Amino acid sequence: MIQNIDAVVVLYHPDESIIENIKTYQQITKIYAVDNSEKYDDDLVEKLKQFENLIYINNNGNQGIAHALNVGARLAIENGADWLLTMDQDTSFSENDLIKIQEELLAVDITNTAIVSPSHYLGDDIKPFYNEIVMTSGNLINLHLFGKIGEFDENLFIDSVDTEYCLRIYSMRYKIKRIPSVILNHNLGNIKEYKIFGIKFKPTNHGPIRRYYITRNRFYVWDKYNTLYPSFIKWEKMATVKELIKVILFEKDKLKKIQFSLNGYIDYKKNKSGKYER
């Protein structure tokens, strides 16, 4: 059975590279470009609108990744789509990879597979729980199950949106299918590699506000799923400690990043959610 696929790409002050990235999946039925930018590049928006199947949505400021994904999902459901391809503005497919994914969909049981995902890592970059927890970008979301699982959690705004959704899928006994043969071109922060005594360190160099969201939202997810998935929560806590060590050893503005991480924890304890406000 042919599956109808729409796509949503979340924009935040994009540059010209978004045009080439969209070209790698422009054969999708409909593309919803949801723009979270505070200021808009009118020339770039006009170029985006040249894609005949693209619908541009001005989100009137940064409403968060979860909200933008939900906007795309609602529109795709209204359009009668079976699957929603979720893309970041800086991600793209290599030649024929999207065709491979579409072919994989033909063998998927749509009654219990909530996500079909490409691969995001290569070689020694592969992390524990790699096959269970998948990044949002490049995923195909089963819209027939989306209504049962629920929308992306807008309390998270940015960071851990994908982790929470994956854990919720498993809590409802649905599945996620990974396609190892398809590698998505994706940028994860501004990664630089260092070596100390032969040990590799790869700090992501996320900014202070991003550190705020990472900390606050991880605590939120840990609290929500600790009893269901203690092994994953334990691993992610260790990963968080290692990230802070890399911030201290290698990154700029380390004191500010540590302070914002602390602010994230404080706001978690105060049950604050959504966009960072100070």
Contacts in CASP RR format, 6 or more apart in sequence:
PFRMAT RR
TARGET T0000
AUTHOR 0000-0000-0000
METHOD contacts of the structure
MODEL  1
MIQNIDAVVVLYHPDESIIENIKTYQQITKIYAVDNSEKYDDDLVEKLKQ
FENLIYINNNGNQGIAHALNVGARLAIENGADWLLTMDQDTSFSENDLIK
IQEELLAVDITNTAIVSPSHYLGDDIKPFYNEIVMTSGNLINLHLFGKIG
EFDENLFIDSVDTEYCLRIYSMRYKIKRIPSVILNHNLGNIKEYKIFGIK
FKPTNHGPIRRYYITRNRFYVWDKYNTLYPSFIKWEKMATVKELIKVILF
EKDKLKKIQFSLNGYIDYKKNKSGKYER
1 106 0 8 1.000
3 82 0 8 1.000
3 83 0 8 1.000
3 102 0 8 1.000
3 105 0 8 1.000
3 106 0 8 1.000
4 29 0 8 1.000
4 79 0 8 1.000
4 80 0 8 1.000
4 81 0 8 1.000
4 82 0 8 1.000
4 83 0 8 1.000
5 28 0 8 1.000
5 29 0 8 1.000
5 81 0 8 1.000
5 82 0 8 1.000
5 83 0 8 1.000
5 84 0 8 1.000
5 85 0 8 1.000
5 102 0 8 1.000
5 105 0 8 1.000
5 140 0 8 1.000
6 28 0 8 1.000
6 29 0 8 1.000
6 30 0 8 1.000
6 31 0 8 1.000
6 32 0 8 1.000
6 72 0 8 1.000
6 75 0 8 1.000
6 76 0 8 1.000
6 79 0 8 1.000
6 81 0 8 1.000
6 83 0 8 1.000
6 84 0 8 1.000
6 85 0 8 1.000
7 25 0 8 1.000
7 28 0 8 1.000
7 30 0 8 1.000
7 31 0 8 1.000
7 32 0 8 1.000
7 84 0 8 1.000
7 85 0 8 1.000
7 86 0 8 1.000
7 87 0 8 1.000
8 31 0 8 1.000
8 32 0 8 1.000
8 33 0 8 1.000
8 34 0 8 1.000
8 68 0 8 1.000
8 69 0 8 1.000
8 71 0 8 1.000
8 72 0 8 1.000
8 73 0 8 1.000
8 75 0 8 1.000
8 76 0 8 1.000
8 84 0 8 1.000
8 85 0 8 1.000
8 86 0 8 1.000
8 87 0 8 1.000
9 18 0 8 1.000
9 21 0 8 1.000
9 22 0 8 1.000
9 31 0 8 1.000
9 32 0 8 1.000
9 33 0 8 1.000
9 34 0 8 1.000
9 87 0 8 1.000
9 88 0 8 1.000
9 89 0 8 1.000
10 34 0 8 1.000
10 36 0 8 1.000
10 65 0 8 1.000
10 68 0 8 1.000
10 69 0 8 1.000
10 87 0 8 1.000
10 88 0 8 1.000
10 89 0 8 1.000
11 18 0 8 1.000
11 33 0 8 1.000
11 34 0 8 1.000
11 35 0 8 1.000
11 36 0 8 1.000
11 37 0 8 1.000
11 89 0 8 1.000
12 35 0 8 1.000
12 36 0 8 1.000
12 37 0 8 1.000
12 62 0 8 1.000
12 89 0 8 1.000
13 37 0 8 1.000
13 38 0 8 1.000
13 39 0 8 1.000
13 41 0 8 1.000
14 37 0 8 1.000
14 41 0 8 1.000
14 44 0 8 1.000
14 89 0 8 1.000
15 44 0 8 1.000
16 44 0 8 1.000
16 47 0 8 1.000
17 89 0 8 1.000
17 90 0 8 1.000
18 44 0 8 1.000
18 48 0 8 1.000
18 89 0 8 1.000
19 47 0 8 1.000
19 48 0 8 1.000
20 92 0 8 1.000
21 87 0 8 1.000
21 89 0 8 1.000
21 90 0 8 1.000
21 91 0 8 1.000
21 92 0 8 1.000
22 31 0 8 1.000
22 33 0 8 1.000
22 48 0 8 1.000
22 51 0 8 1.000
22 54 0 8 1.000
24 92 0 8 1.000
24 93 0 8 1.000
24 94 0 8 1.000
24 98 0 8 1.000
25 31 0 8 1.000
25 85 0 8 1.000
25 87 0 8 1.000
25 92 0 8 1.000
25 93 0 8 1.000
25 98 0 8 1.000
26 51 0 8 1.000
26 53 0 8 1.000
26 54 0 8 1.000
27 98 0 8 1.000
28 53 0 8 1.000
28 85 0 8 1.000
29 53 0 8 1.000
29 79 0 8 1.000
29 81 0 8 1.000
30 53 0 8 1.000
30 54 0 8 1.000
30 55 0 8 1.000
30 75 0 8 1.000
30 76 0 8 1.000
30 79 0 8 1.000
30 81 0 8 1.000
31 51 0 8 1.000
31 53 0 8 1.000
31 54 0 8 1.000
31 55 0 8 1.000
32 54 0 8 1.000
32 55 0 8 1.000
32 57 0 8 1.000
32 71 0 8 1.000
32 72 0 8 1.000
32 75 0 8 1.000
32 76 0 8 1.000
33 48 0 8 1.000
33 54 0 8 1.000
33 55 0 8 1.000
33 56 0 8 1.000
33 57 0 8 1.000
34 57 0 8 1.000
34 59 0 8 1.000
34 68 0 8 1.000
34 69 0 8 1.000
34 71 0 8 1.000
34 72 0 8 1.000
35 45 0 8 1.000
35 56 0 8 1.000
35 57 0 8 1.000
35 58 0 8 1.000
35 59 0 8 1.000
36 59 0 8 1.000
36 61 0 8 1.000
36 62 0 8 1.000
36 63 0 8 1.000
36 64 0 8 1.000
36 65 0 8 1.000
36 68 0 8 1.000
37 61 0 8 1.000
37 62 0 8 1.000
38 61 0 8 1.000
38 62 0 8 1.000
40 58 0 8 1.000
45 56 0 8 1.000
48 54 0 8 1.000
48 56 0 8 1.000
49 56 0 8 1.000
55 75 0 8 1.000
57 71 0 8 1.000
57 72 0 8 1.000
57 75 0 8 1.000
59 67 0 8 1.000
59 68 0 8 1.000
59 71 0 8 1.000
62 275 0 8 1.000
64 154 0 8 1.000
64 157 0 8 1.000
64 158 0 8 1.000
64 274 0 8 1.000
64 275 0 8 1.000
65 136 0 8 1.000
65 152 0 8 1.000
65 157 0 8 1.000
65 158 0 8 1.000
65 161 0 8 1.000
66 151 0 8 1.000
66 152 0 8 1.000
66 153 0 8 1.000
66 154 0 8 1.000
66 155 0 8 1.000
66 156 0 8 1.000
66 157 0 8 1.000
66 158 0 8 1.000
66 161 0 8 1.000
67 152 0 8 1.000
67 154 0 8 1.000
67 157 0 8 1.000
69 86 0 8 1.000
69 136 0 8 1.000
69 152 0 8 1.000
69 161 0 8 1.000
70 151 0 8 1.000
70 152 0 8 1.000
70 154 0 8 1.000
72 84 0 8 1.000
73 84 0 8 1.000
73 141 0 8 1.000
73 143 0 8 1.000
73 146 0 8 1.000
73 151 0 8 1.000
73 152 0 8 1.000
76 84 0 8 1.000
76 143 0 8 1.000
77 143 0 8 1.000
77 146 0 8 1.000
80 143 0 8 1.000
81 143 0 8 1.000
82 110 0 8 1.000
82 142 0 8 1.000
82 143 0 8 1.000
82 144 0 8 1.000
83 105 0 8 1.000
83 116 0 8 1.000
83 140 0 8 1.000
83 141 0 8 1.000
83 142 0 8 1.000
83 143 0 8 1.000
84 140 0 8 1.000
84 141 0 8 1.000
84 143 0 8 1.000
84 146 0 8 1.000
85 138 0 8 1.000
85 139 0 8 1.000
85 140 0 8 1.000
85 141 0 8 1.000
86 136 0 8 1.000
86 137 0 8 1.000
86 138 0 8 1.000
86 139 0 8 1.000
86 140 0 8 1.000
86 141 0 8 1.000
87 137 0 8 1.000
87 138 0 8 1.000
88 136 0 8 1.000
88 137 0 8 1.000
88 186 0 8 1.000
90 186 0 8 1.000
90 187 0 8 1.000
91 137 0 8 1.000
91 138 0 8 1.000
91 184 0 8 1.000
91 185 0 8 1.000
91 186 0 8 1.000
91 187 0 8 1.000
92 184 0 8 1.000
92 185 0 8 1.000
93 118 0 8 1.000
93 138 0 8 1.000
93 182 0 8 1.000
93 184 0 8 1.000
93 185 0 8 1.000
94 183 0 8 1.000
94 185 0 8 1.000
97 118 0 8 1.000
97 182 0 8 1.000
97 183 0 8 1.000
97 184 0 8 1.000
100 179 0 8 1.000
100 181 0 8 1.000
100 182 0 8 1.000
101 116 0 8 1.000
101 118 0 8 1.000
101 140 0 8 1.000
101 179 0 8 1.000
101 182 0 8 1.000
104 116 0 8 1.000
104 177 0 8 1.000
104 179 0 8 1.000
105 116 0 8 1.000
105 140 0 8 1.000
108 116 0 8 1.000
108 177 0 8 1.000
110 142 0 8 1.000
110 144 0 8 1.000
110 145 0 8 1.000
111 144 0 8 1.000
112 145 0 8 1.000
112 173 0 8 1.000
112 174 0 8 1.000
112 175 0 8 1.000
113 142 0 8 1.000
113 145 0 8 1.000
113 174 0 8 1.000
113 175 0 8 1.000
113 176 0 8 1.000
113 177 0 8 1.000
114 141 0 8 1.000
114 142 0 8 1.000
114 145 0 8 1.000
114 146 0 8 1.000
114 149 0 8 1.000
114 169 0 8 1.000
114 174 0 8 1.000
114 175 0 8 1.000
114 176 0 8 1.000
115 134 0 8 1.000
115 139 0 8 1.000
115 140 0 8 1.000
115 141 0 8 1.000
115 142 0 8 1.000
115 166 0 8 1.000
115 169 0 8 1.000
115 176 0 8 1.000
115 177 0 8 1.000
116 139 0 8 1.000
116 140 0 8 1.000
116 142 0 8 1.000
116 176 0 8 1.000
116 177 0 8 1.000
116 179 0 8 1.000
117 134 0 8 1.000
117 135 0 8 1.000
117 138 0 8 1.000
117 139 0 8 1.000
117 140 0 8 1.000
117 176 0 8 1.000
117 177 0 8 1.000
117 178 0 8 1.000
117 179 0 8 1.000
118 138 0 8 1.000
118 139 0 8 1.000
118 178 0 8 1.000
118 179 0 8 1.000
118 182 0 8 1.000
118 183 0 8 1.000
118 184 0 8 1.000
119 178 0 8 1.000
119 179 0 8 1.000
119 180 0 8 1.000
119 181 0 8 1.000
119 182 0 8 1.000
119 183 0 8 1.000
119 184 0 8 1.000
120 134 0 8 1.000
120 135 0 8 1.000
120 137 0 8 1.000
120 183 0 8 1.000
120 184 0 8 1.000
120 186 0 8 1.000
121 127 0 8 1.000
121 130 0 8 1.000
122 183 0 8 1.000
127 239 0 8 1.000
128 235 0 8 1.000
129 232 0 8 1.000
129 235 0 8 1.000
130 178 0 8 1.000
131 176 0 8 1.000
131 178 0 8 1.000
132 166 0 8 1.000
132 170 0 8 1.000
132 176 0 8 1.000
132 232 0 8 1.000
133 162 0 8 1.000
133 163 0 8 1.000
133 166 0 8 1.000
133 167 0 8 1.000
133 232 0 8 1.000
134 162 0 8 1.000
134 166 0 8 1.000
134 176 0 8 1.000
134 178 0 8 1.000
135 162 0 8 1.000
135 186 0 8 1.000
136 161 0 8 1.000
136 162 0 8 1.000
136 165 0 8 1.000
137 184 0 8 1.000
137 186 0 8 1.000
138 184 0 8 1.000
138 186 0 8 1.000
139 162 0 8 1.000
145 174 0 8 1.000
148 172 0 8 1.000
149 165 0 8 1.000
149 168 0 8 1.000
149 169 0 8 1.000
149 172 0 8 1.000
149 174 0 8 1.000
150 168 0 8 1.000
152 161 0 8 1.000
152 164 0 8 1.000
152 165 0 8 1.000
153 161 0 8 1.000
153 164 0 8 1.000
153 165 0 8 1.000
154 274 0 8 1.000
155 220 0 8 1.000
155 273 0 8 1.000
155 274 0 8 1.000
156 164 0 8 1.000
156 213 0 8 1.000
156 217 0 8 1.000
156 220 0 8 1.000
156 221 0 8 1.000
156 273 0 8 1.000
156 274 0 8 1.000
157 213 0 8 1.000
157 217 0 8 1.000
157 273 0 8 1.000
157 274 0 8 1.000
157 275 0 8 1.000
157 276 0 8 1.000
158 210 0 8 1.000
158 213 0 8 1.000
158 217 0 8 1.000
159 210 0 8 1.000
159 213 0 8 1.000
159 214 0 8 1.000
159 217 0 8 1.000
159 218 0 8 1.000
160 213 0 8 1.000
160 214 0 8 1.000
160 217 0 8 1.000
160 218 0 8 1.000
160 220 0 8 1.000
160 221 0 8 1.000
161 217 0 8 1.000
163 221 0 8 1.000
163 236 0 8 1.000
164 217 0 8 1.000
164 220 0 8 1.000
164 221 0 8 1.000
164 224 0 8 1.000
164 225 0 8 1.000
166 176 0 8 1.000
167 221 0 8 1.000
167 224 0 8 1.000
167 225 0 8 1.000
167 228 0 8 1.000
167 229 0 8 1.000
167 232 0 8 1.000
169 175 0 8 1.000
169 176 0 8 1.000
170 176 0 8 1.000
170 228 0 8 1.000
170 229 0 8 1.000
171 225 0 8 1.000
171 228 0 8 1.000
188 204 0 8 1.000
189 204 0 8 1.000
189 205 0 8 1.000
189 206 0 8 1.000
190 204 0 8 1.000
190 205 0 8 1.000
191 202 0 8 1.000
191 203 0 8 1.000
191 204 0 8 1.000
191 205 0 8 1.000
192 202 0 8 1.000
192 203 0 8 1.000
192 205 0 8 1.000
192 250 0 8 1.000
193 200 0 8 1.000
193 201 0 8 1.000
193 202 0 8 1.000
194 200 0 8 1.000
194 201 0 8 1.000
194 202 0 8 1.000
194 203 0 8 1.000
194 249 0 8 1.000
194 250 0 8 1.000
195 201 0 8 1.000
201 246 0 8 1.000
201 249 0 8 1.000
201 250 0 8 1.000
202 246 0 8 1.000
203 243 0 8 1.000
203 246 0 8 1.000
203 247 0 8 1.000
203 249 0 8 1.000
203 250 0 8 1.000
203 251 0 8 1.000
204 243 0 8 1.000
204 246 0 8 1.000
205 251 0 8 1.000
205 252 0 8 1.000
206 214 0 8 1.000
206 257 0 8 1.000
207 253 0 8 1.000
207 257 0 8 1.000
207 260 0 8 1.000
208 253 0 8 1.000
208 256 0 8 1.000
208 257 0 8 1.000
208 259 0 8 1.000
208 260 0 8 1.000
209 260 0 8 1.000
209 276 0 8 1.000
211 247 0 8 1.000
211 257 0 8 1.000
211 258 0 8 1.000
211 260 0 8 1.000
211 261 0 8 1.000
212 260 0 8 1.000
212 261 0 8 1.000
212 263 0 8 1.000
212 264 0 8 1.000
212 267 0 8 1.000
212 276 0 8 1.000
213 264 0 8 1.000
213 276 0 8 1.000
214 240 0 8 1.000
214 243 0 8 1.000
214 261 0 8 1.000
215 240 0 8 1.000
215 260 0 8 1.000
215 261 0 8 1.000
215 262 0 8 1.000
215 264 0 8 1.000
215 265 0 8 1.000
215 268 0 8 1.000
216 264 0 8 1.000
216 265 0 8 1.000
216 267 0 8 1.000
216 268 0 8 1.000
216 272 0 8 1.000
218 236 0 8 1.000
218 240 0 8 1.000
219 264 0 8 1.000
219 265 0 8 1.000
219 268 0 8 1.000
220 268 0 8 1.000
220 273 0 8 1.000
222 233 0 8 1.000
222 236 0 8 1.000
222 237 0 8 1.000
225 232 0 8 1.000
225 233 0 8 1.000
226 233 0 8 1.000
244 258 0 8 1.000
244 261 0 8 1.000
247 254 0 8 1.000
247 257 0 8 1.000
247 258 0 8 1.000
248 254 0 8 1.000
248 258 0 8 1.000
251 257 0 8 1.000
263 278 0 8 1.000
END
